[in-house]
């Protein structure tokens, strides 16, 4: 996208702005405001117009000074701007000068708006830049406090941090078209997906909820009240993670599925999303069955030979088993037609897996 910028003050070239930063620029905003999705600029005086890419969230469209607001992505530089917010660096001389010292009162404006207005009135220039890395800002507006591990719910508001915490670093390599993904049984693929932290917190959230089904055919959580192949499980809507889980499917699982099942365009829809608990003293195995899915993911959440013994998936048609499943790794296999399978017996401890029946 090539956008021409709004005109707020007379034009000035980026180069001259850079120079003015050295001699009189006062305020810089933290670098990654430009390089992440959390902030936008009300930018002006940019010529030639910078190349601008990416869409923005609706609230970011608002800007009191411009009709057009876009993100400065894909270009490095320094921009003179009429308004900054959040975190900023202020040159010492500005702070020491009583005339230019930040004043956060200006009519009825909010604090940052007021400060920026006062700076403009004083002729103090404000800038944003992505020439230096200062870290990045967290969007605190959508942070819940009611969950056991609230960070798990941050994938939309603070996606970068969320991915660093919860998406396995190996995931991105698995997604690479040049990476040959493991296939321990015919058409059963095996991917690194989540970090150990995600798995531990996921289990903790489920156990904290504690609303495990009893493993019987009668299941009031389902529309028909009947589960043909029941497990002891907790559905995502029980822990208020249904929409979040579907978001994960769309953003991280769908691309993997479309990589290995070439030509299949997944909707990443799923009605059945649940954590299963296998124990010798509860349900310890699952009889042979087909899943009600086009494809299924089955993610190991805890450690074989440490947290439990036994367990795994056996694909009967191929007489092939996947055992010693890896924490955070997902099996992915076709569902209702070719991959008749069973859950192998857990003989000690507790085994947790996360299962989704995708595109049912
Ligand atoms: Fe299954």
Boltz pocket constraint, residues with backbone or C-beta under 6 A from the ligand:
constraints:
  - pocket:
      binder: B
      contacts: [[A, 289], [A, 290], [A, 291], [A, 341]]
      max_distance: 6.0
